[in-house]
Amino acid sequence: MNQADWIFSGGPIHTMDPTRRSADALAVAGGKVVAIGAEADAWRGPGTECIDLRGKSLIPAFQDAHVHPLAGGLQMLGCDLSGVHSLAGYRELITDYANANPGNEWIKGAGWYGDVFDGGFPHRALLDEIVPDRPVFLISHDAHGAWTNSYALDLAGITDDTPNPDGGIIARDAHGKATGMLIEHAADLVSSLIPDPDEEHIRRALLTAQTYLHSLGVTAWQDAAVGLALGMPDAFEHYLALESDGLLTATVTGALWWHRDQGLGQLDLFKDRRAQAKGRFQATAVKIMVDGVCENLTAALSRPYKGHPHEFGMTLIEPEELAHIARAIDKAAFDLHLHAVGDQAVHDCVSALNLPRRPGWDPRHQIAHLDLVDPADVEMFAATGAIANIQPLWARLDPVLVETKLPYLDDAHQLVHFAFDTLRRAGVQLAIGSDWPVSSPDPLWGIHTAVNRTAPPADPHASDARSRTEPLLPAEAMTLDTALAAYTTGSARANRLDKERGSLQVGMTADLVVLDADPYAVEASALGEIGVDLTFAGGQVVFSRSNDSALPALFGQ
């Protein structure tokens, strides 16, 4: 007799399958969904674990279509500034970390926000005061800048007269003095001097990230920078090792990092890596940076930044070259994963993705971030079939946006800011990524903001009342259906996992999440307060809020 390992009943089951949106029971055997609805009871046997949801809800596990787990894990293990949002908080955390780690040659960390500082940028003076005797290198929360002390600048040979490197800016004060803030590729001048973490530390960081993501209901993701990128080590071999050792419980799609200075010769390496990837790890995408971010005036705009009549941002790859690269990568059957924030960068990406269709090739090309999209490009975006990879947690009126971004955008640009519903209405496919550690990887927080266009109540980076109550462009809000689909089936498609994950259908892999409430039964304003009780990957429990193998206790049995 075939019997289920698990049967869930007693609460709403949202399948994300458009042909059968809901059910009252679901059975899992051998890591697969084997029955839905009334048929589930036939799978009951003496060894079946029956979970009475008691009104809690069951949904497909979330997938993150754009995340940086190694960076997030290393941040959690280092001087992590992400949990506070004040200058006093940063001072305390840096001081405590430096004192607790006297043997560390470097003080490394990440997670600071620019709006905390006067003028939006930090200064080396504070770090010189706290840590005068060792180099300090702290990456901003968005990974587009680094805060360093004088010791680090001296080690790198950076003086007030050092020219800006290609693709980067050495921030200077009104007197031309280097401030210790290094923007984009200028940070490489210092990060290149930092010894790489050893293999054990990298392994620990990836496992720490995996555990954290599982606790939020995430069982699959696209690592948006596999390679020597963004000052991070190359995670490729480490993913392979975790898979070989049976420790990779998530399913990972690697987006291989494109180096601007290495040309199409990189494709041979990418093909080799794609062939080496196995099991729960695949390397089927290529990540390309096309511009920067608006906050430091490096996102590529079609019109100048407000107050800066000659500044249009930074185009990292010229349009003709980008189109040439896109054709070659598409021909090699890789999915393109393009970083584009400004409307000019988005236009260049949409144009580059106007590619010929080939029989047998089903591309999953995507453009990530999409802060500003020219309405004139939306129809062409939809026609390309490309996926809009959005980060909804950014679409709210928090201090970061109001103080360090909106002042640089003219009125017309502000009206097309995170235009999620405009893209949906045009027929553009949507997937959601968190970009963690840039922002929280909590899918329920992302869904809250996608639906409300306000911040979830518990987010420490949006503590002011305006960000929690006043929506940003409310007409661009997503429905709950759309947001949940983007975080499950949409991201599964972007991750090239939709044939086996992302929805609850018979035969699909049993990646499941039990939520402590039904998102369809709570007020929209409470979506960000929903938590995860259980996460299953391949039918196995990978997170339990109770930290107890006696699951019935979690459900009051």
PyMOL commands that set and color helices and strands:
alter all, ss='L'
color gray80, all
select helices_A, chain A and resi 37-43+69-77+87-100+114-116+118-120+124-130+150-156+185-191+199-215+236-244+263-276+294-296+319-331+343-352+375-384+392-394+399-404+406-408+411-414+420-425+443-452+465-469+474-476+480-494+524-529+551-554
alter helices_A, ss='H'
color red, helices_A
select strands_A, chain A and resi 6-17+20-29+32-36+49-52+57-60+62-67+79-80+107-112+136-140+145-148+168-172+178-184+218-226+251-257+281-289+335-340+366-369+387-390+429-432+512-515+532-537+540-544
alter strands_A, ss='S'
color yellow, strands_A
deselect
rebuild
show_as cartoon
